[in-house]
């Protein structure tokens, strides 16, 4: 199991490629939920930008672990805001794509990310337990893994967020990928009509 968890962690930027290809291939002219899709995409990216501004470039590493435990910003409400943001973004992209069977595509997309992130999170948490011991244990007891707390956890370390320019430099690969997927969706839609 360690090998599979480590694989999904190390290649987490690339493992959603089959989902992206499915979305592009089946993109259609149905625009009934496109506005909702744009909202979810922007919400997801907003959560990611907020999270990256607090966690910094440590979110881009291929090694499991962290130089310090980030418990401020969105990390005071959920332990995995980047993954929450990613799932919202991909569901948004499915809705933007206007696929004939959106419910099925959303289900497949969410199922894929739940499996992938459950494997990744178990590996990350095992590592963070070893690195930060009691500090991480207290954090886990007070901050849920996915569904956010309504009020931020107050006992976490306060960290000054990076500037928007610094954050966007770290986040540029995600922004480029989203732009390319959306571009390919609209090329596919325009070529199929």
C-alpha positions as CSV (number, residue, x, y, z in Angstrom):
1,X,0.0,0.0,0.0
2,X,2.9,2.4,0.7
3,X,4.0,2.2,-2.9
4,X,0.6,3.1,-4.2
5,X,0.2,6.0,-1.7
6,X,3.7,7.3,-2.6
7,X,3.0,7.0,-6.3
8,X,-0.2,9.1,-6.0
9,X,1.6,11.6,-3.8
10,X,4.6,12.0,-6.1
11,X,2.6,12.2,-9.3
12,X,-0.5,14.0,-7.9
13,X,-0.1,16.7,-10.6
14,X,-0.3,14.2,-13.4
15,X,-2.6,11.4,-12.1
16,X,-5.8,13.5,-13.0
17,X,-4.7,13.5,-16.7
18,X,-7.2,10.7,-17.6
19,X,-10.0,12.7,-15.9
20,X,-9.0,15.8,-17.8
21,X,-8.9,13.9,-21.1
22,X,-12.3,12.4,-20.4
23,X,-13.7,15.9,-19.8
24,X,-12.2,17.3,-23.0
25,X,-13.2,14.3,-25.1
26,X,-16.9,14.4,-24.0
27,X,-17.2,18.2,-23.8
28,X,-20.5,19.3,-25.5
29,X,-22.7,22.2,-26.1
30,X,-24.9,21.7,-23.0
31,X,-24.4,25.0,-21.1
32,X,-27.2,24.5,-18.5
33,X,-24.7,24.4,-15.6
34,X,-21.8,26.5,-17.1
35,X,-22.3,29.4,-14.7
36,X,-22.3,27.0,-11.7
37,X,-19.1,25.5,-13.1
38,X,-17.4,28.8,-13.4
39,X,-18.4,29.6,-9.8
40,X,-17.0,26.3,-8.6
41,X,-13.8,26.7,-10.6
42,X,-13.2,30.2,-9.2
43,X,-14.1,29.1,-5.7
44,X,-11.7,26.2,-5.9
45,X,-8.9,28.3,-7.2
46,X,-9.6,30.9,-4.6
47,X,-9.2,28.3,-1.9
48,X,-6.0,27.1,-3.5
49,X,-4.5,30.6,-3.7
50,X,-5.5,31.2,0.0
51,X,-3.9,27.9,1.0
52,X,-0.7,28.4,-1.0
53,X,-0.3,31.9,0.4
54,X,0.0,30.3,3.9
55,X,1.8,27.1,3.1
56,X,4.1,28.5,0.4
57,X,6.2,26.4,-2.0
58,X,6.2,23.4,0.4
59,X,3.0,22.4,-1.4
60,X,4.9,21.7,-4.6
61,X,7.4,19.2,-3.3
62,X,7.5,15.6,-4.4
63,X,8.8,14.5,-0.9
64,X,6.2,13.8,1.8
65,X,6.6,16.1,4.8
66,X,6.9,19.7,5.6
67,X,9.4,22.1,7.1
68,X,6.8,23.3,9.6
69,X,3.2,22.6,10.4
70,X,0.9,25.1,8.7
71,X,-2.2,25.7,10.8
72,X,-3.2,29.3,9.7
73,X,-5.5,30.6,7.0
74,X,-7.6,27.9,5.5
75,X,-5.5,25.3,7.4
76,X,-7.3,26.5,10.6
77,X,-10.5,25.2,9.1
78,X,-9.6,22.1,7.1
79,X,-6.3,20.1,7.1
80,X,-6.4,19.7,3.3
81,X,-7.6,22.9,1.7
82,X,-5.6,22.4,-1.5
83,X,-7.4,19.1,-2.1
84,X,-10.8,20.6,-1.4
85,X,-9.9,23.4,-3.9
86,X,-8.8,20.8,-6.5
87,X,-12.1,18.9,-6.2
88,X,-14.2,22.0,-6.5
89,X,-12.2,23.1,-9.5
90,X,-12.5,19.8,-11.3
91,X,-16.3,19.6,-10.7
92,X,-16.5,23.1,-12.0
93,X,-14.6,22.1,-15.1
94,X,-16.9,19.2,-15.7
95,X,-19.9,21.6,-15.6
96,X,-18.2,24.1,-17.8
97,X,-17.5,21.3,-20.4
98,X,-21.2,20.8,-20.8
99,X,-21.0,17.0,-21.1
100,X,-24.1,15.1,-22.1
101,X,-24.1,13.1,-18.9
102,X,-22.8,15.6,-16.3
103,X,-24.0,13.7,-13.3
104,X,-22.0,10.6,-14.3
105,X,-18.9,12.7,-15.1
106,X,-19.1,14.5,-11.8
107,X,-19.5,11.2,-10.0
108,X,-16.5,9.7,-11.7
109,X,-14.4,12.8,-11.0
110,X,-15.3,13.0,-7.3
111,X,-14.8,9.3,-6.9
112,X,-11.3,9.5,-8.5
113,X,-10.3,12.4,-6.3
114,X,-11.7,10.8,-3.1
115,X,-9.7,7.6,-3.8
116,X,-6.5,9.5,-4.7
117,X,-6.7,11.9,-1.8
118,X,-7.6,9.3,0.8
119,X,-4.4,7.5,-0.2
120,X,-2.3,10.7,-0.2
121,X,-3.8,12.0,3.0
122,X,-3.1,8.8,4.9
123,X,0.6,8.9,3.8
124,X,0.9,12.6,4.6
125,X,-0.7,12.2,8.0
126,X,1.5,9.3,8.9
127,X,4.5,11.4,8.0
128,X,3.3,14.5,9.8
129,X,2.6,12.4,13.0
130,X,6.2,11.3,13.0
131,X,7.5,14.8,12.3
132,X,5.4,16.9,14.6
133,X,4.1,14.4,17.2
134,X,1.8,15.9,19.8
135,X,1.5,19.2,17.9
136,X,0.0,17.4,14.9
137,X,-2.1,15.2,17.1
138,X,-3.8,18.2,18.7
139,X,-4.2,19.8,15.3
140,X,-5.9,16.6,13.9
141,X,-8.2,16.5,16.9
142,X,-9.4,20.0,16.3
143,X,-9.4,20.5,12.5
144,X,-11.3,18.1,10.2
145,X,-9.5,16.5,7.2
146,X,-11.9,17.7,4.4
147,X,-15.2,19.4,5.4
148,X,-14.2,22.7,7.0
149,X,-14.9,23.9,10.5
150,X,-17.3,26.9,10.5
151,X,-15.0,28.9,12.8
152,X,-11.2,28.7,12.4
153,X,-9.2,26.9,15.0
154,X,-7.6,29.6,17.2
155,X,-4.7,27.6,18.7
156,X,-2.8,27.2,15.5
157,X,0.4,29.1,14.8
158,X,-0.3,32.4,13.0
159,X,1.7,32.7,9.8
160,X,1.9,35.8,7.7
161,X,0.6,34.9,4.2
162,X,2.8,35.5,1.2
163,X,2.0,38.4,-1.1
164,X,-0.3,37.8,-4.1
165,X,2.6,38.0,-6.5
166,X,4.6,35.4,-4.5
167,X,1.5,33.2,-4.3
168,X,0.8,33.4,-8.0
169,X,4.4,32.4,-8.8
170,X,3.9,29.3,-6.8
171,X,0.4,28.7,-8.2
172,X,1.3,29.4,-11.9
173,X,1.5,25.7,-13.0
174,X,-2.1,25.1,-11.7
175,X,-3.3,28.3,-13.4
176,X,-1.6,27.2,-16.7
177,X,-3.2,23.8,-16.5
178,X,-6.7,25.1,-15.9
179,X,-6.3,27.6,-18.8
180,X,-5.2,24.7,-21.1
181,X,-8.0,22.4,-20.1
182,X,-10.6,25.2,-20.6
183,X,-9.0,26.1,-23.9
184,X,-9.1,22.5,-25.1
185,X,-12.8,22.2,-23.9
186,X,-13.8,25.2,-26.0
187,X,-11.8,24.0,-29.0
188,X,-13.5,20.6,-28.7
189,X,-17.0,22.2,-28.4
190,X,-16.4,24.5,-31.4
191,X,-15.1,21.7,-33.6
192,X,-18.0,19.4,-32.8
193,X,-20.7,21.9,-33.7
